[in-house]
Amino acid sequence: MNRDRSGEENVPQPVQAKNNTVSVNGYDAYFGTYSADETAGTLTTHLEGSIFPGNVGNTYVRNVRVLDNELFIQLETATVNGTAITRTNIFSRIG
């Protein structure tokens, strides 16, 4: 979720970046089936539902790795102005 969601409501981002879903009003949510390829270190998700209907049916591949008690999920994409970036989500196991 975009921390600054003060802009217009219910407006998709203007450009869908390669290998990234479209968000609505700074928020992104989806669900679907997935498969993991441990050898390649990838997670492939096929979207069955999404906050943005145009995402439904798309498939996205993410690089994944586990280090100690943390799961790293990364994707290569771009900002709306085309600048290449790598987004990283880190999930930590607690307890």
C-alpha positions as CSV (number, residue, x, y, z in Angstrom):
1,M,0.0,0.0,0.0
2,N,1.3,3.4,-0.9
3,R,1.8,5.4,2.4
4,D,0.6,8.7,0.7
5,R,-3.0,7.9,-0.4
6,S,-4.2,11.4,-0.3
7,G,-4.8,11.7,-4.1
8,E,-7.9,11.1,-6.1
9,E,-10.0,8.1,-5.0
10,N,-10.7,5.0,-7.0
11,V,-8.2,5.8,-9.7
12,P,-5.8,3.2,-11.1
13,Q,-2.2,4.1,-11.4
14,P,-1.7,5.8,-14.8
15,V,0.8,3.2,-16.2
16,Q,1.1,-0.5,-15.4
17,A,4.8,-1.2,-15.0
18,K,6.2,-4.4,-16.4
19,N,5.9,-7.3,-14.0
20,N,3.7,-5.4,-11.6
21,T,0.0,-5.3,-10.8
22,V,-2.1,-2.1,-11.1
23,S,-3.1,-0.5,-7.8
24,V,-6.2,1.4,-7.1
25,N,-5.9,4.6,-4.9
26,G,-2.4,3.5,-3.8
27,Y,-3.7,0.1,-2.6
28,D,-3.0,-3.3,-4.2
29,A,-4.7,-6.6,-3.3
30,Y,-5.1,-9.9,-5.2
31,F,-5.3,-13.6,-4.7
32,G,-4.8,-16.7,-6.8
33,T,-2.9,-19.9,-7.2
34,Y,0.8,-20.1,-7.0
35,S,3.7,-22.5,-7.5
36,A,7.3,-22.4,-6.2
37,D,10.4,-23.5,-8.1
38,E,13.0,-24.1,-5.4
39,T,15.8,-24.7,-7.9
40,A,15.2,-21.4,-9.8
41,G,14.2,-19.6,-6.6
42,T,11.0,-18.3,-8.0
43,L,7.3,-18.0,-7.0
44,T,4.8,-17.8,-9.8
45,T,1.3,-16.4,-9.0
46,H,-1.7,-16.7,-11.3
47,L,-4.2,-14.0,-10.3
48,E,-7.8,-15.3,-9.9
49,G,-9.1,-12.1,-8.3
50,S,-7.8,-8.5,-7.8
51,I,-8.9,-5.1,-6.6
52,F,-8.2,-4.0,-10.2
53,P,-10.2,-6.2,-12.6
54,G,-7.5,-5.8,-15.3
55,N,-5.1,-7.8,-13.2
56,V,-7.3,-10.9,-13.2
57,G,-5.8,-13.7,-15.3
58,N,-2.3,-12.3,-15.3
59,T,0.7,-14.3,-14.1
60,Y,3.6,-12.8,-12.2
61,V,7.0,-14.3,-11.3
62,R,8.9,-13.2,-8.2
63,N,12.4,-14.1,-7.0
64,V,12.3,-15.7,-3.5
65,R,14.8,-16.8,-1.0
66,V,14.8,-17.8,2.7
67,L,17.6,-16.6,5.0
68,D,17.4,-17.7,8.6
69,N,13.9,-16.7,9.7
70,E,13.2,-14.3,6.9
71,L,11.5,-14.7,3.5
72,F,12.6,-12.3,0.8
73,I,10.3,-11.7,-2.2
74,Q,11.7,-9.5,-5.0
75,L,10.5,-8.3,-8.3
76,E,12.1,-6.3,-11.1
77,T,9.8,-3.5,-12.3
78,A,9.8,0.2,-13.0
79,T,8.4,3.4,-11.6
80,V,5.6,5.2,-13.5
81,N,8.2,7.3,-15.2
82,G,10.1,4.2,-16.4
83,T,13.0,4.1,-13.9
84,A,14.0,0.5,-13.3
85,I,13.7,-0.6,-9.7
86,T,13.7,-3.8,-7.6
87,R,10.9,-4.1,-5.0
88,T,11.6,-6.2,-2.0
89,N,9.1,-7.6,0.6
90,I,10.7,-9.1,3.7
91,F,8.6,-11.4,6.0
92,S,10.1,-12.3,9.4
93,R,9.2,-15.3,11.5
94,I,8.6,-14.4,15.1
95,G,8.2,-16.7,18.0
